Structures are given as C-alpha cells and as structure tokens.
C-alpha cells in the first residue's frame, strides 16, 4: 500500500500543519482507524468515540479537539467532511 506524508495531505486539502510528520496509509472510521490512518469527526452523536480512537490524525472542528487522545493529531477545520472528500 502506498504511504503519504501527513504534511503533504494537509497541503493538498489546505489545512495548516505544525505537528510531527507521520506516514499515512489510508482512511478509516474513528473506532477502526490505526495509527497510520486518518479519520474524521463531523457528528457530535459520536463524541464518545473520539477519546478511544487510535487514528494517527483526525479531521475535526476546533471545539472537539480536547476530546482526542494525545497520540492523535488534530487536523482542525470548520468542514471535516468536506475536507475528507477532497
């Protein structure tokens, strides 16, 4: 499977990135993602899944960042679902 630098992905979808760069292999749901995958959060009904995610990075609104584990990189955006589609 091809790997991509998280910094390159962020550049493509126009999200600022100032974290440790990691390699990303794919995309998955919050509860199924691994540390080499991106996920997204856009529905507050699933807030409880944020604290347990193992995703390497999550597209997320700023107001929910504090719910992420310290090991997950927050990719802050006002439109997580739209950025995912890009």
C-alpha positions, -999 to +999 in steps of 0.1 A: +000+000+000+013+034-009+021+058+020+018+095+021+033+121+044+006+138+065+021+172+058+016+165+020-020+156+026-026+187+047-011+209+019-034+193-007-065+200+014-054+234+027-051+226+064-022+242+084+001+215+098+027+221+125+030+186+141+053+157+138+051+143+103+038+108+100+031+084+072-005+077+063-016+045+046-054+051+044-086+063+059-110+046+083-137+052+109-128+066+143-132+032+160-114+012+133-086+035+123-050+027+132-021+050+139-012+051+102-047+061+091-068+093+090-103+096+103-128+124+106-154+137+131-184+156+120-213+144+141-215+152+178-235+120+184-202+101+181-182+122+206-177+092+228-156+075+200-131+104+200-114+096+232-108+059+222-097+064+186-063+051+176-062+071+144-030+089+135-049+120+126-085+132+127-101+159+106-121+178+133-136+211+144-116+230+170-143+228+197-138+190+199-100+187+198-097+183+236-116+150+233-089+134+212-062+112+228-027+129+230-014+104+204-038+116+177-030+146+156-059+171+152-064+184+117-085+214+125-111+225+100-146+240+100-157+214+075-142+180+083-165+160+059-158+184+030-120+182+036-123+144+036-140+145+002-111+165-012 
